[in-house]
């Protein structure tokens, strides 16, 4: 048995079907020592009504990078502003926590030129 906090990061979450109900069971346990971070393409996630990621989305917490302002807010239960403070280019979007939203500028490692 593991003691301490755990983070489960699932990239391309929309591609994991959870046929053995492992994700569903883990999320249903509601343990406070586990944080689940699921990333995926918003277009794909919006259409997954009975998928395990729906439980993650119910937290109403996440990051929407370069969001479609007409549709992506519904993933986390918010209405995105019609106008962003700056252009929503790579690394820009909104961070949502419990239904509260703030503009986000994410940084990444600089790629060497040449």
C-alpha positions in Angstrom: 0.0 0.0 0.0 1.3 3.5 -0.9 1.3 6.3 1.6 1.3 9.9 0.7 -0.1 11.9 -2.2 -0.4 10.6 -5.8 -0.9 12.3 -9.1 -2.3 10.3 -12.1 -1.7 12.1 -15.4 -3.5 10.8 -18.4 -2.6 12.3 -21.7 -5.0 11.8 -24.6 -7.6 10.7 -22.1 -10.4 10.5 -24.7 -8.6 7.5 -26.2 -8.8 5.4 -23.0 -12.1 3.5 -23.0 -11.9 2.1 -19.4 -13.4 -1.2 -20.3 -12.3 -2.7 -17.0 -13.7 0.2 -15.0 -10.3 1.0 -13.4 -10.6 4.7 -13.9 -14.2 4.8 -12.9 -13.5 2.8 -9.7 -10.5 5.0 -8.8 -12.5 8.2 -9.3 -15.5 6.8 -7.3 -13.2 6.1 -4.3 -12.9 9.9 -3.8 -9.6 9.5 -2.0 -8.2 12.9 -1.0 -4.6 11.7 -1.6 -5.1 11.2 -5.3 -5.3 14.0 -7.9 -6.3 13.0 -11.5 -5.2 15.2 -14.3 -6.7 14.2 -17.7 -5.8 16.0 -20.9 -7.4 15.7 -24.2 -8.8 17.4 -27.3 -11.8 19.4 -26.4 -13.7 18.5 -29.6 -13.4 14.8 -28.6 -14.1 15.2 -24.9 -17.3 17.2 -25.5 -18.9 14.2 -27.3 -18.0 11.6 -24.6 -21.2 11.5 -22.5 -20.7 8.2 -20.7 -16.9 8.3 -20.6 -14.9 8.3 -17.4 -13.6 11.8 -18.2 -17.1 13.2 -17.5 -16.5 12.5 -13.8 -13.2 14.5 -14.0 -15.0 17.4 -15.7 -17.6 17.6 -13.0 -14.8 19.0 -10.7 -15.2 22.2 -12.7 -11.5 22.6 -12.5 -9.0 22.6 -15.4 -7.2 24.5 -18.1 -8.6 25.4 -21.5 -5.8 26.3 -23.9 -6.7 28.1 -27.1 -10.3 27.4 -26.4 -13.2 27.6 -28.8 -15.1 30.4 -27.0 -18.5 29.1 -28.2 -18.2 25.5 -26.9 -15.2 24.7 -24.7 -16.5 26.5 -21.6 -19.2 23.9 -21.2 -16.5 21.3 -20.5 -16.0 22.9 -17.1 -19.3 24.6 -16.6 -18.3 28.2 -17.4 -19.1 30.7 -20.0 -15.9 32.0 -21.7 -15.6 35.7 -22.5 -16.3 36.8 -26.0 -13.1 38.8 -26.0 -9.8 37.8 -24.4 -7.4 40.4 -23.1 -4.9 39.3 -25.8 -4.9 36.9 -28.8 -5.4 33.3 -27.7 -2.2 31.9 -29.2 -0.2 28.9 -28.1 0.0 28.7 -24.3 -2.8 31.1 -23.7 -6.3 30.3 -22.4 -8.2 30.1 -19.1 -7.7 28.3 -15.8 -10.9 27.3 -14.1 -11.2 26.3 -10.5 -14.6 25.5 -9.0 -16.4 27.5 -11.6 -14.1 30.6 -11.2 -12.1 31.6 -14.2 -8.9 33.5 -14.8 -6.8 34.2 -18.0 -3.7 32.0 -18.3 -0.4 32.5 -20.0 1.5 29.2 -19.8 5.3 29.0 -20.2 7.3 26.2 -21.6 11.0 25.4 -22.1 12.6 27.4 -24.9 13.5 25.3 -27.9 17.1 25.9 -29.1 17.3 27.4 -32.6 19.5 25.6 -35.1 
